Each structure stands twice: as structure tokens, then as C-alpha cells.
């Protein structure tokens, strides 16, 4: 919800910066916590590479915002948000996944 809010609100305001920090924090917590999630018989899967990539994107997002490189900041943050939406949809639509079973039965 925070990401969607950011995309439609005015940029560069103190509210934008505060919500952006909250979004970065939530994404970082979700990405780091994923390393404790694993399946039976294996520790990590290729999906955990997405967590590494997300952490990289978050670091770039913050770096480019702080160095005032707004076009690159925008590309990384929009890319990370689109990746989040894509991963969520994949988790829901992929048969056998927990979210698939919970939401689609």
C-alpha cells in the first residue's frame, strides 16, 4: 500500500521522504526475513536470489535519492515496486504455493 501511495503522490515532499523510508524499511525486513524461510530438504532456492536483488535495489534507491540522482532513483524504486507486485502475483498464481492454496483454494 505504501508503494502505491508513493507512486501517485507529490514527489520530494517531507511526506514522500517519510513514507519512502517506511517502505524501504518494510521491504528490507521482508527481504532479510526470507532467508529464514525454506522448504523441506533444501535451505534456499532460486527465489532467495530475488531477495538479494531486492536488497541491492533498495540500496541503490536510497543511494540515488541521497545523491539527488532522481531519474535513477525513480527507475530503481519503480522497478522494485513492479518486482514486488510481480512476485506477489506469481506466489498467488503458482499452484501448490501457500498463497495459492489460501486465496484460490
N, C-alpha and C positions, 0 to 999 in steps of 0.2 A: 504494500500500500504506500509506503514511504517513497519508493522509487517512482511509482505512477504519479504521485503528488508532485514530486520534483520536476517531472517532465513537463507538466502543464503550468507550473507557477513561474513567477518572475525570477530571473537568474541574478546572482551576485548580491542579493539582499542578505541581511543577517539571518533571516528565517531560512533562506536557501542553504546557507552555510551550516546552521544548526541541524536542520533535517538531514543534510548531506553527511554530516559527522555521525548522526544516529544510524543512517543507512549503512555507512561504511562499517561501523561497529557491528551491527547485526549481521552483515554479510561475512565479516571476518570471523565472528563467533560460529556461525553456521558452517563455514568452510573448515575451520580448525576442528570443530567437534566431529566432523565427518570422518576424521581419521580414527575415531574410536568405534565407528560402525563398520562391521564386516560380516561376511557370510560364513556359513559352515564350511570348514575345510580350507579357507583361504583368509589371509589377513586383509589385503587390499585388492581392489580391482581397477580396471581402466577408468572407472568413474571417478576414482580418487585423483586422477590426473586433472580432472575438471576443478577440483578443489585447489590444487596447486596453481592452475591457470587463473582461477578467480582471485586468489591472494595476490598474484602478480598484477592482475588488472586493477585491484584495489590500491596497491602501492603506486602504480602509475597514475591512477586517478588523483590520488592525494598529491603526488609529486607535481603533476602538471597544473593542478589548481594552485598550489603554493608558489609555483614559478610563473604564474599568470599566463601559461600557455593554454588558453581556453579552448581553442579548436581541438587540441589533442586530449585535453581533459574531457571534453564532450564526447569524443569518439570512444574513449575507454569506458566512461560511465554508461553511455548508451549501449555499448557492446556488452558490458557486464550485465546490465538490466535485461537486455534481449536474451542473453545466455541463461539468465535465471528463469525467465518465462519459458524458454525452450526446454530447459532441464525439468522444470515442473510439469510441463505438458507431457514430456517423454515418460516421466515417472508415473503419471496418471494413466497414460495410454498403453504402456508396455505391459502385456499380460504377465501375471504372476507376481508383479511388484506389489508391495503392501498398499500403496495409494490406489493402485488399480483395483485391488480387491475391495478396499474400503469404500471407494467412491462409485465404482461401476459394478461392483458385486461380482 
